């Protein structure tokens, strides 16, 4: 049987990013934390951590971290039940870690989940990453669920279709005009000479737009990197360049400055999936249901 103190030590080292911070969080000496990790590795017969400048979990450590998180949620559900079903002001708050892309987080994820989170006393610990990379956080055991563009579930997990998030290529009216000829036709050369506004270096939506609509592979163009949703939209509004914005933003946006489509009628569709543990504690099941309901109201249904 696994030692609970050793499991706590492993989780703390990974959650706090090192043995020193873990020791402080657990109110233990550095040597005590190290001994507990070594004892757990010895009991399991394999390494759980890769030690270096940064500490990270081995594949076995990732599986064990996910197990620890499941145990914590199950224990939290049990305590909520013993306290009277978790109702009223005395309800226990439970923390669920998730990985979500920034566009989804601000446009439909948080707005769609808000009432369920408050009703069921659920707290979110959110990891923000590109939709092509959120899956890594689930794989590493850092989160219990993620919104991802990947359709294939990992072992022990399910991947449920949420719908399609549609993106448009937009810019300020002045930038749009500068990318068109006097006859009104879009000039690809002018577009590629104009800076793009990109969320971060993992964001490939601009390349997908150019590949899908102009058959351009790995094109070169100047780029601004603006890794904040509000600042990203502000950069577009103030004419810093062109970028990809989801339809759900354009429909409800309240920005003071107008945005126009670079190529009206064109779009890049991104299919999104909710990846989560196959065997979920009750609190995680409630979150999964809320995520699917929120997505059904905001995203384009897959036919």
N, C-alpha and C positions, 0 to 999 in steps of 0.2 A: 504494500500500500504506500502511496506517495506521501511524503512528509509535508504537511501544510506550511511549515515554516520555511522549508527549502523552496517550495513553490512561490511563496511570497517574496523570497529573496531574488529568485529568477525574474519574476514580474517587475520588481522594483528596479533591478539593474537595467532592464530593457526599457521600461517606461521613463526612467529618469536619465538614461543615457550613460551610465557608468557606475562603477562600484562605490566611489566616494559619495555622489548624490544619493545613491540607494541606501548607503549606511546612515546618512543623515535622516532620510525619510523614515527609516525603520528604527531609528534611535539605537543603532548597533555600531560596533567597531567595524572598521574596514576588514579586519581579519575574520570576524564572525560571518560577515556576508560572503567572503571568499570561501570559507570552510563549508558553508551551507550549499553553495553552488557546486563545489567539488564533490560534496557528499551526494548530491542529486545526480551529477554526472556519473559518479561511481556506481550508484544504485541502478542506473539505466544502462550503463555500459557504453555510453557515447557522449561526445562533446555536445554541449548545448549552446555555447557561446564562442564567438570568434573574438579573441582579445587583441586589441591594437590601439591606435589613436582613438578610434571609436569602437564601441562594443556593439556587436550585432548578433542576432540569433542564427544558429545553423538551421538547416531544414528541420531537424528534430526539435530544436528550440522553438521554431515557429509553430510547429504543431502543438507543442506543450503550452506555449503562451496562449494560443486559441482555446485550449482546454481550460486553462486557468480562468480566462475571461468568462467562459461558459459556466464554470463552477461558481464564480462570483455572482453572476446574474441569477443562477438557480437559487443560491443562498439568499439573495435579495428578494426574490419572489416568495421564498418560503417565509422570510421574516415579515414581509408585507401581509401574507395570508394569516400568520399567527397574530398579527396586530389588529386583525379585524377586517381583512379584505382590502386594506390599503385605501380606505375611504375617508374623506373629510380632511380637516386640518392636520391630523396626525399621520397622514399617509406618508410612507417612506419614498423619498426621491431616489430613482435608479438611473445610473449613468450608462448610456449606450454610445459606443464609439463607432463612427461611420466615416467613410471617405466619399466625397462628392465633388464634382467639378463646379467651379465658381458660378458659371452661368445657371446651372440647375439650382444651386444652393439659394441664390437670391431671387430667381424668377418664379420657381414653383415648389421647390423642396421645403424651405422654411415656411413660406406663406401657407402651403397646403397642409403642413404637419402641425402648425401652431396649436390648434384647438385640441388635437389628440395628445400632444405632448403635455399640455396643461392638465387635461382630463385624467390621464393615466400617471401623472407625476413622473415623467420621463425627462432626463437631462441628456443633452447631446454633447459629445466630445468630437468635434468635426475636424477631419483632415481634408484640406483642399488640395486637389491635384487635377491634372488634365484627365478627361474621361477615358483616355487610352492608357492611363497609368494608375488610376485609383485601385485597380485590381491588385496591384502590388502590395498595397497596405493590408488587404484581406489575406493575401498569400503569406505575408510575413507575420500574421497574427496580431497586427496593430489595431484592427477594427473588426466588428462583427458583421458589417454589411457595407456594400459600396454601390454607387451608381457608376456603371461602366459601359463603354462602347463594345466591350468584348462579350461575345455570346456564349462562349464555352465555359461551363462552370468548373471550378477546381474540385478535387476529391473532397467529399464530405459536405459540399455546398450545392445550392440550387441557383440557377440564373433564370429569372423571370422577366419576360419582355415588358417594358414600361411604355414604349411608344417611340415616336420619332420627334427629335428636336430639329426644327428647320432653321437654317441660318441664311441671312441675306448679306450681300456685299454692299456696304453703305459708306457714305462720306458726307461732308458738308456740301451744300450746293456748289460752292466755288471749286472744291476739289473735283466734284463730278464733272463740272463744265470743263475743267482743264484737261480731263482725260478723254474728251470727245473732240472730234474734228468740227469744222464749221458746218458741215452737213448734218451733224448730230450723231455720227457713228462713233462707237467706242473705239479708241485707238489702243491696242494692247501695248504698243511701244510707250505711249504716254503713261499708261497705267503702271508699267514696270519701272518707269523713271520716277514715279511718285512714291513716297514712303508709305509703307503699310504700318498700321498700328496692330501689334500682336500682344496677346496677353502674357505669354512667357515662351521660353525656348522649346517647350514641349508642344506648343499649339501648332497644329498642322492644317488648320481649316483654310488658311489663305492658299496654301499649296494645293489643297484639295479642290478649291474653287477654280484655280488656274488650270489644273489638270482636267477637271470635269468639263469646263466650258470652252477652254482654248487648247486643250491637248498639249499643255506645257508640262514638262517633267523637270523637277528641281530647278525652277527658274531663279534668277538672281534679281533682287530688288532691294532698295534701302528699307530698313525696318526700325520702328520704335518698339521697345518692349515696355509695356505698362501693366504690371501684375496686380491691378486692383480694379474691380468692376466699375466703380464710379469714375475713377480717373481715366479708365479706358474709354468710356463713353464721352467724357469731357474732351479727351484728346481728339476724338472724331469730330465732335461738335465744333471745336475751335480750329479745324482745318489742318491738323497735323498729318493727316493721311487717310487711307481707306482701311476698312477692317470688316470682320465678319461678326454680325450681331444676330441673335436668335429672334425669330418672329414674336415670341412672347414679350420681348423687350419693346419692339417697335410698336406693338399693339397698345401697350399700356404706358409707354414712356411719358414722363412729364418734364423732359429736358426743355430748357428755355430756347435752345437753338435747334433748327431743323436738321434732319438727316435725309438723304435721298439715296436711292439705289444706283449703284454703278451700272448694273446691267439689269434693268427691270424685268421681272418675271423669272429670273434665274435664282437658284438656291442650291445649298448643300444640305442634304439630309443626314442626320446622325441618329442611328438607332441606339436606344439606351436600354440597359438591363439592370435589374436589382439582384445583386449577388448576396446571398446570405447563407448562414449555416443551415444544413438540412434538418438538424434537430435543434430547434430553438427553444429557449426558456419563454415563459408566457409574456414577459415584457418585450422581448425581441419580436415575438409573433405580432404583438400589437403595433410595433413600429413598422414591420413589414406590411401589414394591412394598410396602415396609414400612408406609407410611401406609394403603394400601388393605387390607392384611391386618389391621392394628390396628382399622380402622373396621368391618370385617366381623365382628369379634368383639364389638364394643361397641355398635354402632348398630343401629337397626331397619332391616332390609333393605327396599328399595323393590321392590314387586311390580309 
